[in-house]
Structure formats: C-alpha cells, structure tokens
Amino acid sequence: MAIEQNNKIASEAKGYQGGQGTLLGLVTRPVLIISTLALGHFIAYVLLIMFSYGATMNSFDSGAELSIGAKLSSLVVDILSFPLVSLVMYLPIRNTGVWGWLIAMLNSLMWGTAIWICLKWLRNRTVASLPNG
C-alpha cells in the first residue's frame, strides 16, 4: 500500500517539469516573478531614498536651489512610495522604525503584483490579437 502511494506521488511529481514545476510545492512561477519584481522595486526605492537624501541635504545646508537630479530623484521616490508609504506619511504616526521598512516592503510587493498583472494582461492581449490566437 505504501509503495503504491510512493509510486503515485513520484508519477505526479514527474509532471512538474520545464517551468511548470514548483519548489517544494510552495513557489510557483507567478510567485517567483512577483517576488523578483518586488525585490527590484524595493532595492531601487532604498537606493533612491539614499541618493535623494544626500542630494537634498547638500542644498539644505548651503541654501542653494535643488539640482535637477535631486528634484527628479525626489519625484521618483514619491512615485515609488505610492500607495502605502505615502498613506502612512500622512497619518499622525511618527518614528515608525522597523514598521516603516515593513510597510515599504509590503508597498514593493503591491508594486510587483501590479506590474505582473499588467504584464499578464498585455501578454494575453497580444496573443489574442495574433491571427492564429
């Protein structure tokens, strides 16, 4: 009986090949894509925060006008902060500490999911418009 169950499990596992597989049954292709997009968003967000902070602090100390690069980086940080980080910034909560980074990670996960949905929609739309689609 146990041998038959093992053979059944092994035969089912053979079906998970060539991009259709899972890692321990947990990570599917969409999860991997969304995670990669979210990680890329989070890294870009953190790097731009550091650059923007440094660029704006220089003009804050000297009183000089912000450079175009500083203005552009601040604008991109504001865009990448949308929606969760921007929402938390308007709440009367200050000094979020670790929670602030967790909110930023969740925000990146939302961006990754939104980008994946858009890419999937574009792919389906493109395939449907093909003559044989």
C-alpha positions in Angstrom: 0.0 0.0 0.0 2.8 2.5 0.9 4.7 1.5 -2.2 1.7 2.3 -4.4 1.3 5.7 -2.7 5.0 6.5 -3.2 4.7 5.5 -6.9 1.7 7.7 -7.3 3.5 10.7 -5.7 6.5 10.1 -7.9 4.4 9.9 -11.1 2.6 13.1 -10.1 6.0 14.8 -9.4 7.2 13.9 -13.0 4.5 16.3 -14.3 6.3 19.3 -12.8 8.9 20.0 -15.4 10.1 22.8 -17.6 8.9 26.0 -16.0 5.8 24.4 -14.7 7.5 23.0 -11.6 7.4 24.1 -8.0 10.0 24.3 -5.3 8.7 22.1 -2.5 5.2 22.7 -3.8 5.4 26.3 -2.5 6.9 28.6 -5.1 5.1 28.8 -8.4 6.1 30.8 -11.4 3.9 33.9 -10.6 5.2 34.0 -7.0 8.7 34.0 -8.3 8.1 36.7 -10.8 6.2 38.9 -8.3 8.9 38.4 -5.7 11.6 39.3 -8.2 9.7 42.5 -9.3 9.1 43.4 -5.7 12.7 42.9 -4.7 13.8 45.1 -7.7 11.3 47.8 -6.6 12.5 47.7 -3.0 16.2 47.9 -3.9 15.5 50.8 -6.4 13.4 52.5 -3.7 16.0 52.3 -1.0 18.9 53.4 -3.3 16.8 56.4 -4.5 15.9 57.3 -0.9 19.6 57.4 0.0 20.6 59.3 -3.1 17.7 61.8 -2.7 18.5 62.3 0.9 22.2 63.1 0.2 21.4 65.3 -2.8 18.7 67.4 -0.9 20.7 67.6 2.3 23.6 69.4 0.5 21.3 72.2 -0.7 19.6 72.2 2.7 22.9 73.0 4.4 24.1 75.6 1.8 20.7 77.1 1.0 21.3 76.6 -2.7 18.5 75.6 -5.0 18.0 71.8 -5.6 19.6 70.4 -8.7 17.6 68.8 -11.4 18.9 65.3 -10.3 17.8 66.0 -6.7 14.3 67.1 -7.9 14.0 64.1 -10.2 15.1 61.6 -7.6 12.6 63.1 -5.0 9.9 62.8 -7.6 10.7 59.2 -8.4 10.8 58.4 -4.6 7.4 59.9 -4.3 6.1 57.8 -7.1 7.6 54.6 -5.8 6.2 55.4 -2.3 2.7 55.2 -3.6 0.3 54.0 -2.2 1.2 52.6 1.2 4.2 54.6 2.2 2.5 57.8 1.1 -0.5 56.9 3.1 1.5 56.3 6.2 3.3 59.6 5.8 0.0 61.4 6.1 -1.0 59.6 9.2 -0.2 61.2 12.6 2.3 58.3 13.3 5.9 59.3 13.5 9.1 57.3 14.1 7.8 54.1 12.6 11.2 52.4 12.9 11.1 48.8 11.7 7.4 49.0 10.9 8.3 51.7 8.3 10.5 49.2 6.4 7.9 46.5 6.6 5.4 48.9 5.1 7.9 49.7 2.4 8.3 46.0 1.7 4.6 45.5 1.5 4.4 48.5 -0.8 7.0 46.9 -3.1 5.0 43.6 -3.0 2.0 45.6 -4.2 4.0 47.1 -7.0 5.4 43.7 -8.0 1.8 42.3 -8.1 0.5 45.2 -10.1 3.4 45.0 -12.6 2.8 41.3 -13.0 -0.9 41.8 -13.6 -0.2 44.4 -16.2 2.4 42.2 -18.0 0.0 39.2 -18.0 -2.8 41.4 -19.4 -0.5 42.8 -22.1 0.6 39.2 -23.0 -2.9 37.9 -23.2 -4.0 40.9 -25.3 -1.1 40.4 -27.6 -1.7 36.7 -28.0 -5.4 37.3 -28.6 -4.6 39.8 -31.4 -2.4 37.4 -33.3 -4.0 35.9 -36.5 -3.9 32.3 -35.1 -4.7 33.4 -31.5 
